[in-house]
Amino acid sequence: MDAVISQITDEMEQHHYKFKMVPITHLAEVQDGVGKLVRQGMISETLSLGWHFYLDSNEKLPEAKTIAVIAMPQYITRVTFRNKGKVFAANIPPGYFTQKDESCADKILRGILEPNGYKLSKARLPLKTLAVRSGLAKYGRNNISYVPGMGSFLRLIAFYTDYPCEEETGRKRA
């Protein structure tokens, strides 16, 4: 593992994130997988049209060579409050706190890649399909994806980078 990947791995692990970096050539596989799901009626064709499978639609970084896929744990937050002497509890769904995690993942990658001369751009891709095809996640029952050791309460994000990636990187864990 090279020094850049090792540094990214260490930073991601400090935040309990898991990641994979895969060559941009995996986009064709992901596109085929999504096409199959559209044909089976499992994904709306309209939804799939918003994903950018081609680098020419990635105006910010058309020279990208690699996709970094990151899984971040999403915890349910439970709050309690009192009203007229009674205590009430409410769960706040994990999706309400995603921007902090996404900006943290962005900061980690930028902080390591940019000083080494590489660029980064957020990717608009079918993240679950990408995570499974990259080996970061697996499909469970009812098409739910999970990351081994993390479970299914997670947030996925992906970035394009011009960092060269010949083969898949990131630690694989069972």
DRENDREN-310988 format. One line per 4 residues: number of its first residue (from 1); their letters; for each residue x, y, z of C-alpha. Coordinates in Angstrom, 1 decimal. Layout:
NUM	A	X Y Z  ...
//
This chain:
1	MDAV	0.0 0.0 0.0  1.5 3.4 -1.0  1.9 6.2 1.5  -1.1 8.2 0.2
5	ISQI	-3.5 5.3 0.6  -2.0 4.4 4.0  -2.5 8.0 5.2  -6.1 8.1 3.9
9	TDEM	-6.8 4.7 5.6  -5.5 5.9 8.9  -7.5 9.1 8.8  -10.7 7.2 7.8
13	EQHH	-10.3 4.7 10.6  -10.0 7.4 13.2  -13.5 8.5 12.2  -14.8 4.9 11.9
17	YKFK	-15.2 5.3 8.2  -14.4 2.6 5.6  -13.4 3.3 2.1  -12.3 1.8 -1.2
21	MVPI	-10.6 3.5 -4.1  -11.4 1.9 -7.4  -10.3 2.6 -11.0  -12.6 4.8 -13.0
25	THLA	-13.2 1.8 -15.3  -15.6 0.4 -12.7  -18.1 3.0 -13.9  -19.1 0.7 -16.8
29	EVQD	-19.8 -2.2 -14.4  -21.9 0.1 -12.2  -23.8 1.4 -15.2  -24.5 -2.1 -16.4
33	GVGK	-25.7 -3.1 -12.9  -28.1 -0.1 -12.7  -29.4 -0.8 -16.2  -30.3 -4.3 -15.1
37	LVRQ	-32.1 -2.9 -12.1  -34.0 -0.4 -14.3  -35.0 -3.2 -16.7  -36.3 -5.3 -13.8
41	GMIS	-38.3 -2.3 -12.6  -36.4 -2.1 -9.3  -35.1 1.4 -10.0  -36.9 4.2 -11.7
45	ETLS	-35.4 5.2 -15.0  -36.0 8.8 -14.2  -33.9 8.4 -11.0  -31.1 6.8 -12.9
49	LGWH	-30.9 9.7 -15.3  -29.5 11.9 -12.6  -26.4 9.8 -12.1  -23.3 10.6 -14.1
53	FYLD	-21.6 7.5 -15.5  -19.4 9.4 -18.0  -16.5 11.6 -17.3  -17.7 14.2 -19.8
57	SNEK	-20.7 14.8 -17.5  -18.2 15.4 -14.6  -17.3 18.9 -15.6  -15.3 19.6 -12.5
61	LPEA	-12.8 16.8 -13.0  -13.0 15.2 -16.4  -9.4 13.8 -16.0  -10.5 11.6 -13.0
65	KTIA	-8.8 8.2 -12.8  -10.2 6.9 -9.6  -13.4 6.9 -7.5  -13.1 7.0 -3.7
69	VIAM	-16.2 5.4 -2.1  -16.7 6.0 1.6  -19.1 4.5 4.1  -19.8 6.5 7.3
73	PQYI	-21.7 5.1 10.2  -25.0 6.8 10.8  -26.3 6.7 14.4  -29.8 7.2 15.5
77	TRVT	-30.0 10.1 17.9  -32.5 9.9 20.7  -33.7 13.0 22.4  -35.9 13.4 25.4
81	FRNK	-37.9 16.4 26.4  -40.4 17.3 29.1  -43.9 18.8 28.5  -46.3 19.4 31.3
85	GKVF	-44.4 17.1 33.6  -44.2 14.1 31.2  -41.0 12.9 29.6  -41.2 12.2 25.9
89	AANI	-38.5 10.5 23.8  -38.0 10.9 20.1  -35.7 9.3 17.6  -34.1 11.5 15.0
93	PPGY	-33.4 9.6 11.8  -29.7 9.3 10.9  -30.1 11.2 7.6  -30.5 14.5 9.4
97	FTQK	-26.9 14.7 10.4  -25.2 13.8 7.2  -23.5 17.1 6.1  -21.0 17.0 9.0
101	DESC	-19.9 13.5 8.0  -19.7 14.3 4.3  -17.7 17.4 4.9  -15.4 15.4 7.2
105	ADKI	-14.8 12.8 4.5  -14.2 15.6 2.0  -11.7 17.3 4.3  -9.8 14.1 4.9
109	LRGI	-9.4 13.4 1.2  -8.6 17.0 0.3  -6.1 17.3 3.2  -4.2 14.3 1.9
113	LEPN	-4.6 14.4 -1.9  -4.3 18.1 -2.6  -0.9 18.6 -0.9  0.3 15.7 -3.1
117	GYKL	-0.9 17.4 -6.3  -4.2 15.6 -6.8  -7.7 17.0 -7.3  -11.1 15.9 -5.9
121	SKAR	-14.7 16.3 -7.0  -17.9 14.9 -5.4  -19.4 12.2 -7.6  -23.1 11.9 -8.4
125	LPLK	-23.4 8.1 -8.8  -25.6 5.3 -7.6  -23.8 4.9 -4.4  -25.2 1.7 -3.1
129	TLAV	-24.5 -0.1 -6.4  -21.0 1.4 -6.6  -20.3 0.4 -3.0  -21.4 -3.2 -3.6
133	RSGL	-19.6 -3.4 -7.0  -16.4 -2.0 -5.5  -16.4 -4.6 -2.7  -16.9 -2.1 0.1
137	AKYG	-20.5 -3.2 0.8  -22.6 -6.3 0.2  -26.3 -6.8 -0.5  -28.3 -8.3 2.3
141	RNNI	-32.0 -9.2 2.4  -34.5 -7.0 0.5  -31.8 -5.3 -1.5  -30.4 -3.6 1.7
145	SYVP	-26.7 -3.0 1.5  -24.4 -3.3 4.5  -20.7 -2.9 5.2  -19.2 -5.8 7.1
149	GMGS	-18.3 -4.6 10.6  -20.5 -1.5 10.2  -24.0 -2.8 9.4  -26.7 -1.1 7.3
153	FLRL	-27.1 2.2 9.2  -24.6 4.0 7.1  -24.1 6.9 4.7  -22.3 6.5 1.4
157	IAFY	-20.5 9.2 -0.5  -18.2 9.1 -3.5  -15.6 11.4 -5.0  -13.7 11.5 -8.3
161	TDYP	-10.0 12.1 -8.1  -7.1 12.2 -10.6  -5.1 10.1 -8.1  -3.9 7.0 -10.1
165	CEEE	-5.4 3.8 -9.0  -4.3 0.7 -10.9  -6.2 -1.7 -8.7  -8.7 -1.5 -5.8
169	TGRK	-7.4 -0.1 -2.6  -8.6 0.3 1.0  -8.6 -2.3 3.6  -10.9 -5.3 3.2
173	RA	-12.4 -6.5 6.4  -14.7 -9.4 7.0
//
